[in-house]
């Protein structure tokens, strides 16, 4: 959850400062970016888009 928030706000703040604030190592964040999404994460992303469209 923390790393997803960091990814979402990457254009606004530096990764280094967000990782420090959220107590996440930068290597963990970049490792998370590199790993493939699992099926449930893909489903969640699709549902988020549907919810945004409805509201």
Buried (B, 14 or more C-beta within 10 A) or exposed (E): EBBEEBBEEEEEEEBEEBBEEEEBEEEEBEEBEEEEEEEEEEEEEEEEEEEEEEE
